[in-house]
Amino acid sequence: MELSALGSGSSGNCFFVQNNKEAVLVDAGLTAKQIISRMGAIGKSSGSIKGILITHEHADHIRGADVLARQLNIPIFATKKTIQSSFLCSDSDLITPIKNDEILKIAGIEIRTFSKSHKAADPVSFSMRNGKTLSIITDAGFACENIISAVSESDFLCIESNHDENMLIDGPYPYFLKQWVKGDTGHLSNKQSALCVLEHAKSGLSNVVLSHLSQTNNTPDIALKTFKSLIKERRDLKPKISYSDRNIPTKLFKI
């Protein structure tokens, strides 16, 4: 498998995963034009996409789904409650309901869906297996048992590292929004994410891509420093650590 985070953050999330010549997207929170342009920047064609997997109904995860699905004539996969809570596509024939504890096979990849805690109708994340296991986990209030299980099985991990706790507390957000972000239906902090990996990752974890970094309450340097300072407590755990940007795709990782 190959992976690139085409964009990740509150302005739009989209992850590209390819297996041989076929691919899927996890979320389509960028415009269709941006998604196709950023795929071109990593040398990939939109013709390889065989489906769009939606984690939940927030705009930064579905913004481009309608246009992209109709333009490429590809299915959108989402839970029933997510479908009911959002406008995913004007062509209902392109929408395929999935369950929050299901195993799918798309583009030759075994894809496991699992639920998580976030302020949405029925939010899910995905683990993908084809010899190696890749998990993409963002938009979660805490590391629940499903997330812990996915982290423990992963050879490659994209995981939310949304905010620095001190920056959030001292930052410009109103009180109610700060409480939600750091609450059990909000977002994983740098520390929460790092501790989850420290405590539960297997020693064979090769890469961690820190994702969904807040533009207001975090910086790449702080996220990386926090993460590296905590996981160094395990001598057997030495993944390469990088981060995904909101404006440019990551390099194409081979898994």
C-alpha positions in Angstrom: 0.0 0.0 0.0 0.9 3.6 -0.4 -0.4 6.6 1.5 -0.4 10.4 1.3 -2.3 12.8 3.5 -3.6 15.2 0.8 -4.6 17.6 3.5 -5.5 17.5 7.2 -6.9 20.1 9.5 -10.1 22.1 10.2 -10.0 23.5 6.6 -10.2 20.0 5.1 -9.2 16.4 5.5 -8.4 13.8 2.8 -6.2 10.8 2.9 -5.2 8.9 -0.3 -4.5 5.1 0.0 -3.4 3.1 -3.0 -3.0 -0.7 -3.4 -1.3 -1.6 -6.7 -3.2 0.5 -9.3 -6.4 1.1 -7.3 -7.0 3.5 -4.5 -9.5 4.8 -2.0 -9.9 8.2 -0.2 -10.6 8.5 3.5 -12.7 11.6 3.6 -13.1 14.3 1.0 -13.0 17.5 2.9 -11.2 19.4 0.3 -12.8 20.6 -2.9 -12.8 18.1 -5.8 -10.5 20.4 -7.7 -8.0 20.5 -4.8 -8.1 16.7 -4.3 -7.4 16.0 -8.0 -4.7 18.7 -8.0 -3.0 17.4 -4.9 -3.1 13.8 -6.3 -1.3 15.1 -9.4 1.3 16.7 -7.1 2.2 13.2 -5.8 2.1 11.7 -9.3 -1.3 9.9 -8.9 -4.3 10.0 -11.2 -7.9 10.4 -10.0 -8.9 7.5 -12.2 -7.4 5.1 -9.7 -10.0 6.0 -7.0 -12.5 3.3 -6.4 -14.4 4.7 -3.4 -14.6 7.5 -0.8 -14.8 6.4 2.8 -16.4 9.0 5.0 -15.6 9.2 8.8 -18.4 11.6 9.7 -20.6 14.4 8.5 -18.6 17.5 9.4 -17.9 19.8 6.4 -14.1 19.5 6.7 -14.6 15.8 5.9 -17.2 15.8 3.2 -16.9 19.1 1.3 -15.8 17.6 -2.0 -17.5 14.3 -1.8 -20.6 15.1 -4.0 -18.7 16.7 -6.9 -15.9 14.1 -6.8 -18.2 11.1 -6.7 -20.3 12.3 -9.6 -17.3 13.4 -11.6 -15.5 10.1 -11.3 -18.7 7.9 -10.9 -17.4 6.3 -7.7 -19.3 5.2 -4.6 -19.3 7.0 -1.3 -19.2 4.7 1.8 -20.7 6.1 5.1 -22.7 4.9 8.0 -26.5 5.2 7.8 -26.6 7.9 10.5 -23.9 9.9 8.8 -25.8 9.7 5.5 -29.0 10.8 7.2 -27.2 13.7 8.9 -25.6 15.2 5.9 -25.7 15.9 2.1 -23.2 13.6 0.7 -24.2 13.3 -2.9 -27.1 14.4 -5.2 -26.9 11.0 -6.9 -28.2 8.6 -4.2 -27.1 5.6 -6.3 -23.5 6.5 -5.5 -24.1 6.3 -1.7 -23.4 2.9 0.0 -24.3 2.5 3.7 -21.8 0.7 5.9 -21.8 -0.3 9.5 -19.6 1.0 12.3 -18.1 -2.5 12.9 -17.8 -4.0 9.5 -15.0 -5.4 7.2 -15.1 -4.1 3.6 -12.9 -5.0 0.7 -12.3 -2.2 -1.8 -9.4 -1.8 -4.2 -8.1 -5.1 -2.9 -7.7 -3.7 0.6 -9.4 -5.2 3.7 -10.9 -2.3 5.5 -12.2 -2.4 9.0 -14.5 0.2 10.3 -14.7 1.0 14.0 -16.6 3.6 16.1 -15.0 6.3 18.2 -16.1 9.2 20.4 -16.7 12.5 18.6 -19.6 15.0 18.4 -21.2 13.5 15.3 -24.0 11.2 14.4 -22.1 7.9 14.0 -18.3 8.7 13.6 -16.0 5.9 12.5 -12.3 5.4 11.7 -10.6 2.9 9.4 -7.9 0.3 9.6 -6.6 -1.1 6.3 -4.8 -4.4 5.8 -2.9 -5.8 2.9 0.0 -7.6 4.4 0.7 -4.6 6.6 -1.9 -2.6 8.6 -2.5 1.1 8.2 -4.8 3.0 10.6 -6.2 6.5 10.0 -7.5 8.0 13.2 -8.7 11.6 13.6 -11.5 13.4 15.3 -11.7 11.5 18.5 -12.3 12.8 22.0 -10.3 10.1 23.8 -8.5 6.9 23.0 -11.3 4.4 23.4 -10.9 0.6 23.3 -11.5 0.6 19.5 -8.7 3.1 18.9 -6.4 1.3 21.3 -7.0 -1.9 19.4 -6.3 -0.2 16.1 -3.1 1.4 17.3 -1.9 -1.9 18.8 -2.3 -3.6 15.4 -0.8 -0.9 13.2 2.4 -1.0 11.2 1.7 2.6 10.0 -0.4 5.1 11.8 -2.0 8.5 11.0 -3.3 9.8 14.3 -4.8 13.0 15.4 -2.5 15.4 17.3 -4.9 18.3 17.4 -3.9 20.7 20.1 -1.4 21.6 22.7 -3.3 21.7 26.0 -1.7 24.9 27.2 -2.2 26.7 23.9 -5.8 25.7 23.9 -6.4 26.9 27.5 -4.6 30.2 26.9 -5.9 30.7 23.4 -8.7 32.8 21.8 -11.4 30.1 21.7 -14.5 30.9 23.8 -14.8 28.8 27.0 -17.5 26.4 25.7 -15.5 25.6 22.6 -12.3 24.9 24.7 -14.4 22.6 26.9 -15.6 20.7 23.8 -12.2 20.4 22.1 -10.6 18.9 25.2 -13.7 16.8 26.2 -14.6 13.2 25.4 -16.4 14.1 22.2 -13.7 16.6 20.9 -10.2 16.1 19.7 -7.1 14.2 20.8 -4.3 16.5 22.2 -0.6 16.0 21.4 -0.2 14.4 24.8 -3.2 12.1 24.5 -2.1 10.9 21.1 1.5 10.3 22.2 0.5 8.4 25.4 -1.8 6.2 23.4 1.0 5.3 21.0 3.5 4.9 23.9 1.3 2.6 25.8 -0.3 0.5 23.1 1.8 0.5 19.8 3.7 -2.6 18.8 7.4 -2.3 18.5 7.2 -2.9 14.7 5.3 0.4 14.2 7.3 2.1 11.4 5.7 5.5 10.9 3.5 7.9 12.7 1.9 10.9 10.8 0.5 13.4 13.2 -2.7 14.7 11.7 -5.5 17.3 12.1 -3.2 19.8 13.8 -5.1 22.9 14.9 -3.9 26.1 13.3 -4.8 28.1 16.4 -3.9 25.8 19.3 -0.9 23.9 18.0 2.2 24.1 15.8 4.0 21.3 14.0 7.1 21.9 16.2 5.2 21.6 19.4 3.3 18.5 18.3 6.5 16.8 17.2 8.4 17.7 20.3 5.7 16.5 22.6 5.3 13.3 20.7 9.0 12.5 20.5 9.6 13.4 24.2 7.0 10.9 25.4 7.5 7.9 23.2 11.2 7.9 23.8 10.4 6.2 27.1 10.1 3.0 25.1 13.4 1.9 23.7 11.8 -0.7 21.5 9.6 1.9 19.8 11.3 4.0 17.1 8.9 5.0 14.4 9.6 7.8 11.9 7.5 10.7 13.0 6.2 13.4 10.7 3.0 15.6 10.3 0.4 16.3 7.7 -0.2 19.9 6.5 -3.5 21.5 5.7 -2.2 23.1 2.5 0.1 20.6 0.8 0.1 16.8 0.6 2.6 14.7 2.4 5.1 12.7 0.5 3.9 9.3 -0.8 4.7 6.7 1.9 5.2 3.1 1.1 3.7 0.8 3.7 
